[in-house]
Amino acid sequence: MSFAEIISKIDGFLWGWPLIILLFGTHLFMTVRTGFIQKDIFKAIKLSVKKDPDAEGDVSQFGALTTALSSTIGTGNIIGVGTAIAMGGPGAVLWMWLTGIFGIATKYAETIISVKYRVKSEDGTMIGGAMYALDRGLKMKWLGVIFALLAAVCAFGIGCIVQANAVVSNIQANFRTIPAWVIAVFLTLLVGLVIIGGLKSITRLSEALVPFMAIFYFIGCLIILIMNFDVLGQAIATIVTSAFSARAMGGGFVGATVMVACRYGFARGLFSNEAGMGSAPLVASAAQTRNPKRQALVSMTGTFWDTVIICLMTGLVLVSCIIKYPAIDGLSGNGSELTSMAFSMIPYIGAPILVVGLVTFAFSTILGWYYYGERCAVYLFGEKSIMVYKILWVVGVFAGSMMELNLVWDIADLLNGLMAIPNIVAVLGLNGVIAAETTRYAGLHLEDKDETEIPTIKNAKKGVLG
């Protein structure tokens, strides 16, 4: 058995029932432990567009949210949904949606401890994430180091190489006269110009790009759903009934067991919204917020937008297209092909919506994941590693644009899944702290300022391994 086959098998096992049970089980537990924090989602959305300028932090709450969304809203929202349907049938859409509903609580939980245990470097820069929650909260620095190593390496795969390849392949598929190397050079220069300015540069672009790309894609999907209105009711019924029955009904669908639909819906949903992965708190820890709960509420809206809204819209578009256009194979086994076929059935607007969505989502993911990887590299090797990481990232963008990626995808998926384990240890191990902070800032106390002094660390320049 080759190395690639071994990695593929391990990846398939990890992203099967082990991670589904770990992550979704944590989602359910934290939903109960936080008193069903999902009920505050509209309050959280309102907070997300407010500024808290008197609080300590490097960027606004909205800036931190859009930067996190820039990495979360990616090809998983489009191709990932297609894969879930192609492998698990239309019922997978419902299970995917449920991971978003309950994942809101885990995103809240992992953020609240990351902000509570954040630190400052000697120049005043805020630093936080699962590694600091493990280090300061649970006194498990060794596990924090493992998380940071996995995230720093994983970022190159899932956030850099495969995303750059997605940009180039999608542009080339629609504009075949443009050479791949031209697109690669342009993309590399664009990424380099943005990341050279650090977090504030990434945040400024994210604040402008993320709302545009999300609204553009949402409106595009809405137009398609209006065009498919005659089968929309049937699409919703098909999604619901096939989630609980052994056979999908209608259109080009064939049989898919409940267990298969459940597995692929959960797996792709968990992968898409990253709740429990510990990625989004890396930037949330830099936000200007007067107490940990406020930023945790803001951060949990990311899962709401990513999975509860965008993934659901994509799922409805794909299922309604499959029902309306019998030529589409609803269980082709190829998520990318299924998504392309479904969108291309819509005259004039279908293909452009898909291309613009994939390219902008992938580009923004490159920027968001760069910051995640950089923060982990700083924790491990100190601030001297920042420039080295920038150079490696830019090289990775160009290389990823020009290479075959099957093995890279599997390795990235594997590392991404492994990242979740130490992060979930932090969330479950500190669940008492999470519950206490939630209660402490309940009601009008949400406006209170946390008077706990944020410690300044002296090893920021050299890192824990420097």
C-alpha positions in Angstrom: 0.0 0.0 0.0 1.4 3.4 -1.0 1.9 6.4 1.4 -1.0 8.2 -0.4 -3.3 5.3 0.2 -2.4 5.0 3.8 -3.0 8.7 4.4 -6.3 8.4 2.5 -7.5 5.5 4.7 -6.5 7.2 8.0 -8.2 10.4 6.8 -11.4 8.6 5.9 -11.4 6.9 9.3 -10.8 10.1 11.3 -13.4 12.1 9.4 -15.9 9.3 9.9 -17.5 8.4 13.2 -14.6 9.2 15.5 -14.7 13.0 14.8 -18.4 13.0 14.3 -19.0 11.6 17.8 -16.3 13.9 19.3 -17.3 17.1 17.7 -21.1 16.7 17.6 -21.1 15.3 21.1 -19.2 18.4 22.2 -21.7 20.6 20.4 -24.6 19.0 22.3 -22.8 19.1 25.6 -21.9 22.8 25.3 -25.4 23.6 24.2 -26.6 22.3 27.5 -23.7 23.7 29.5 -24.2 27.3 28.1 -27.9 27.2 28.7 -28.7 27.0 24.9 -26.6 30.0 24.0 -28.1 29.8 20.5 -31.1 31.7 21.8 -28.9 34.8 21.9 -28.0 34.6 18.2 -29.8 37.8 17.2 -28.3 39.7 20.1 -24.9 38.4 18.9 -25.5 39.6 15.3 -26.4 43.1 16.7 -23.2 43.1 18.8 -21.1 42.0 15.7 -21.6 45.3 14.0 -20.8 47.4 17.1 -17.4 48.7 18.0 -15.9 48.5 21.5 -13.1 51.1 21.1 -12.4 51.5 24.8 -11.6 47.8 25.3 -8.1 46.2 24.9 -7.4 44.6 21.6 -5.9 45.1 18.1 -8.9 45.0 15.8 -12.6 45.6 16.0 -15.1 42.8 16.9 -16.5 43.0 13.4 -12.9 42.9 11.9 -12.1 39.8 13.9 -15.4 38.2 12.8 -14.9 38.9 9.1 -11.3 37.7 9.2 -12.5 34.4 10.8 -15.4 34.2 8.3 -12.9 34.8 5.5 -11.2 31.5 6.3 -14.4 29.6 7.3 -16.5 30.5 4.3 -14.7 28.7 1.6 -14.9 26.0 -1.0 -16.5 23.7 1.7 -19.6 25.8 1.5 -20.0 25.0 -2.2 -18.0 21.9 -3.1 -18.4 20.5 0.4 -22.2 20.6 0.2 -22.0 19.0 -3.2 -19.8 16.2 -1.8 -22.2 15.6 1.1 -25.2 15.2 -1.4 -23.2 13.2 -3.9 -22.0 10.7 -1.3 -24.9 10.8 1.2 -28.0 11.9 -0.7 -30.1 15.0 -0.1 -30.8 14.0 3.5 -27.1 15.0 4.2 -28.2 18.6 3.9 -30.4 18.4 7.0 -27.7 16.7 9.1 -25.2 19.3 7.9 -27.6 22.1 8.9 -27.9 20.6 12.4 -24.1 20.7 12.9 -24.4 24.4 12.4 -27.3 24.9 14.8 -25.5 23.0 17.6 -22.0 24.0 16.6 -22.8 27.6 17.5 -22.4 26.6 21.1 -18.9 25.1 20.6 -17.7 28.1 18.6 -18.9 30.3 21.5 -17.2 28.1 24.1 -13.8 27.8 22.3 -13.8 31.6 21.8 -14.6 32.5 25.4 -11.7 30.6 26.8 -9.3 31.9 24.1 -10.2 35.5 25.0 -10.1 34.8 28.7 -6.7 33.3 28.7 -5.1 35.6 26.0 -1.9 37.4 26.7 0.0 40.4 25.4 3.4 40.5 23.9 5.9 43.1 25.1 4.8 45.5 22.3 1.2 45.2 23.4 0.0 42.9 20.6 -2.8 40.5 21.8 -2.1 36.8 21.4 -4.5 34.0 22.1 -6.0 30.7 21.0 -6.4 27.1 22.2 -2.7 26.8 23.0 -3.0 29.6 25.6 -6.2 28.1 27.1 -4.4 24.7 27.4 -1.2 26.4 28.7 -2.7 28.9 31.2 -6.1 27.3 31.9 -5.3 23.6 32.1 -1.5 23.8 32.7 -1.0 21.5 29.6 1.7 23.4 27.7 2.7 20.2 25.9 -0.7 19.8 24.4 -0.8 23.5 23.4 2.5 22.9 21.5 0.9 20.0 19.7 -2.1 22.1 18.7 0.1 24.9 17.5 2.3 22.6 15.4 -0.7 20.9 13.8 -2.3 24.3 13.0 0.8 25.9 11.7 1.4 23.0 9.3 -2.2 22.4 8.5 -2.6 26.0 7.4 -0.3 25.4 4.5 -2.5 22.6 3.2 -6.1 23.5 3.8 -5.6 27.3 3.8 -2.9 27.9 1.3 -2.0 25.2 -1.3 -5.5 23.8 -2.0 -7.2 27.2 -2.0 -4.7 28.6 -4.5 -5.2 25.6 -6.7 -9.0 26.1 -6.5 -8.7 29.7 -7.6 -6.5 28.8 -10.6 -8.5 25.8 -11.7 -11.8 27.6 -11.5 -10.6 30.6 -13.5 -9.0 28.4 -16.1 -12.1 26.2 -16.4 -14.0 29.3 -17.5 -11.3 31.3 -19.2 -9.2 28.7 -20.9 -7.0 31.2 -22.8 -5.4 32.5 -19.7 -2.3 30.4 -18.8 -2.2 28.9 -15.3 1.2 30.6 -14.5 -0.2 34.1 -15.3 -3.1 33.5 -12.8 -0.6 32.0 -10.3 1.7 35.0 -10.5 -1.1 37.5 -10.1 -2.6 35.6 -7.1 0.8 35.3 -5.4 1.5 39.0 -5.7 -2.0 39.9 -4.5 -1.7 37.7 -1.4 1.9 39.0 -0.7 0.7 42.6 -0.8 -2.1 41.9 1.7 -0.2 39.7 4.2 2.8 42.0 4.3 0.7 44.4 6.3 -0.2 41.9 9.0 -3.5 41.5 10.8 -4.8 45.0 10.2 -4.2 44.8 6.5 -6.0 41.4 6.4 -8.8 42.7 8.5 -9.4 45.8 6.4 -9.7 43.6 3.2 -11.8 41.0 5.0 -14.2 43.7 6.3 -14.8 44.8 2.6 -14.6 41.4 0.8 -16.5 39.0 3.2 -19.8 40.9 3.2 -19.6 41.4 -0.5 -18.9 37.8 -1.4 -21.4 36.4 1.1 -24.2 38.8 -0.1 -23.4 38.2 -3.8 -23.5 34.5 -3.3 -26.7 34.6 -1.2 -28.5 36.7 -3.7 -27.3 34.5 -6.5 -28.6 31.4 -4.7 -31.9 33.2 -4.0 -32.4 34.0 -7.7 -31.8 30.4 -8.6 -34.3 29.2 -5.9 -36.9 31.6 -7.3 -36.3 30.1 -10.7 -36.7 26.7 -9.2 -39.7 27.7 -7.1 -42.0 25.1 -8.7 -39.9 22.3 -7.2 -38.7 24.0 -4.0 -41.3 22.4 -1.8 -40.4 19.0 -3.2 -36.7 19.8 -2.6 -37.4 20.6 1.1 -39.6 17.5 1.5 -36.9 15.3 -0.2 -34.2 16.6 2.2 -36.3 16.0 5.3 -37.7 12.6 4.3 -34.4 11.2 2.9 -32.6 12.2 6.2 -34.8 9.7 8.0 -35.5 7.0 5.4 -33.4 4.5 3.5 -34.3 5.9 0.1 -34.3 9.3 -1.4 -37.4 10.3 -3.3 -37.6 12.3 -6.5 -35.3 13.6 -9.3 -32.0 11.9 -10.1 -31.6 10.5 -6.6 -31.0 6.8 -5.8 -30.9 5.0 -2.5 -28.8 6.2 0.4 -29.0 4.8 3.9 -29.8 7.1 6.8 -26.4 6.2 8.3 -24.6 7.3 5.1 -26.6 10.5 4.9 -25.9 11.2 8.5 -22.2 10.5 8.3 -21.5 12.7 5.2 -23.8 15.5 6.4 -22.1 15.7 9.7 -18.6 15.3 8.4 -18.9 18.0 5.7 -20.8 20.3 8.0 -18.3 20.0 10.8 -15.5 20.5 8.3 -17.2 23.6 6.8 -18.0 25.6 9.9 -14.8 24.6 11.8 -16.6 24.7 15.1 -14.4 22.8 17.5 -11.3 23.1 15.4 -9.9 26.0 17.4 -9.1 28.1 14.3 -11.4 31.1 14.6 -10.4 31.9 18.2 -6.9 32.6 17.0 -8.1 35.9 15.5 -11.0 36.4 17.9 -8.4 36.7 20.7 -7.1 39.9 19.1 -10.5 41.7 19.1 -11.3 44.8 21.1 -13.8 43.5 23.6 -14.7 44.5 27.1 -15.2 40.9 28.3 -14.8 37.4 26.9 -18.5 36.7 26.5 -19.1 39.6 24.1 -16.5 38.4 21.6 -17.7 34.8 22.0 -21.2 35.9 21.1 -19.8 37.7 18.0 -17.7 34.7 17.0 -20.6 32.3 17.2 -22.4 34.2 14.5 -19.8 33.0 12.1 -21.1 29.4 12.4 -24.6 30.7 11.9 -23.7 32.5 8.6 -21.5 29.8 7.4 -23.6 26.7 7.9 -27.1 27.6 9.0 -27.4 30.1 6.1 -24.9 29.6 3.3 -24.6 25.8 3.4 -28.4 25.5 3.6 -28.8 27.8 0.6 -26.3 25.8 -1.4 -28.0 22.6 -0.4 -31.5 23.8 -1.5 -30.0 25.1 -4.8 -28.4 21.7 -5.6 -31.3 19.5 -4.5 -33.9 21.7 -6.4 -31.7 21.6 -9.5 -31.2 17.9 -9.4 -35.0 17.4 -9.1 -35.8 19.9 -11.9 -33.1 18.7 -14.3 -33.2 14.9 -14.6 -29.9 14.9 -16.5 -28.0 15.6 -13.3 -26.9 12.5 -11.4 -27.8 13.2 -7.8 -25.5 10.6 -6.4 -22.6 10.8 -8.8 -19.9 10.5 -6.1 -18.2 13.6 -7.3 -19.1 16.7 -5.3 -17.3 19.2 -7.5 -18.9 17.7 -10.7 -22.3 17.7 -9.1 -22.1 21.3 -8.1 -20.8 22.4 -11.5 -23.6 20.5 -13.3 -26.3 21.9 -11.1 -25.3 25.6 -11.3 -24.6 25.3 -15.1 -28.2 24.3 -15.6 -29.3 27.8 -14.8 -29.0 30.0 -17.9 -26.7 33.1 -17.8 -26.3 33.5 -14.0 -25.6 29.9 -12.7 -22.0 29.5 -13.9 -20.9 33.1 -13.0 -22.3 32.8 -9.5 -20.4 29.5 -9.0 -17.1 30.9 -10.3 -17.2 34.2 -8.5 -18.3 32.4 -5.3 -15.5 29.8 -5.5 -12.7 32.3 -6.4 -13.6 34.9 -3.8 -14.2 32.3 -1.1 -10.9 30.5 -1.8 -8.9 33.8 -1.9 -10.3 35.0 1.4 -9.6 31.6 3.0 -5.9 32.0 2.0 -5.8 35.3 3.9 -7.6 34.1 7.0 -5.6 30.9 7.4 -2.4 32.8 6.9 -3.1 34.6 10.1 -4.0 31.4 12.0 -0.8 29.8 10.9 1.3 32.9 11.7 -0.1 33.1 15.3 0.8 29.4 15.9 4.3 29.9 14.5 4.8 32.9 16.8 3.7 30.8 19.8 6.2 28.1 18.9 9.2 30.0 17.5 8.6 33.7 18.5 8.1 36.9 16.5 11.3 36.3 14.5 9.4 33.6 12.6 6.8 35.9 11.1 8.8 37.0 8.1 9.9 33.4 7.4 6.3 32.3 7.6 5.2 35.1 5.2 7.8 34.0 2.6 6.9 30.3 2.9 3.2 31.2 2.6 3.7 33.2 -0.6 5.8 30.3 -2.1 3.0 27.9 -1.1 0.4 30.0 -2.9 2.5 29.8 -6.2 3.3 26.1 -5.8 -0.2 25.2 -5.0 -1.5 27.0 -8.1 0.6 24.7 -10.3 0.4 21.2 -8.7 -1.8 18.1 -8.4 -3.4 18.0 -5.0 -5.0 14.7 -4.1 -2.4 13.8 -1.5 -2.2 17.4 -0.2 -6.0 17.4 0.3 -5.8 14.2 2.3 -2.9 15.3 4.5 -4.6 18.7 5.1 -7.9 17.0 6.0 -6.0 14.7 8.4 -4.1 17.5 10.2 -7.3 19.6 10.3 -9.1 16.8 12.1 -6.2 16.2 14.5 -6.3 19.9 15.4 -9.7 19.4 16.9 -8.6 16.9 19.5 -6.5 19.2 21.8 -8.9 22.1 21.2 -11.8 19.9 22.4 -9.7 18.9 25.4 -9.5 22.6 26.3 -13.2 23.2 25.8 -14.3 20.2 27.8 -11.6 20.6 30.4 -12.6 24.3 31.0 -16.4 23.8 30.6 -16.8 25.0 34.2 -15.0 28.3 33.4 -17.2 28.7 30.2 -20.4 28.2 32.2 -19.2 30.6 34.9 -18.2 33.3 32.4 -21.6 32.9 30.6 -23.5 33.4 33.9 -21.2 36.2 35.1 -21.9 38.4 32.0 -25.6 37.6 31.8 -28.2 40.3 31.1 -27.1 43.8 31.7 -23.7 42.6 33.0 -22.8 41.9 29.3 -21.8 45.6 29.3 -19.4 45.1 32.2 -15.7 45.4 31.6 -13.5 42.5 32.7 -11.1 44.0 35.2 -8.7 41.0 35.1 -5.3 42.1 34.0 -4.1 40.6 30.8 -0.5 39.3 31.4 2.4 40.4 29.3 4.6 37.5 28.3 8.4 37.9 28.0 9.0 35.0 25.6 6.9 36.4 22.7 10.1 37.2 20.8 11.5 33.7 21.1 8.4 31.5 21.5 8.0 28.4 23.6 10.4 26.4 21.4 12.7 29.3 20.5 
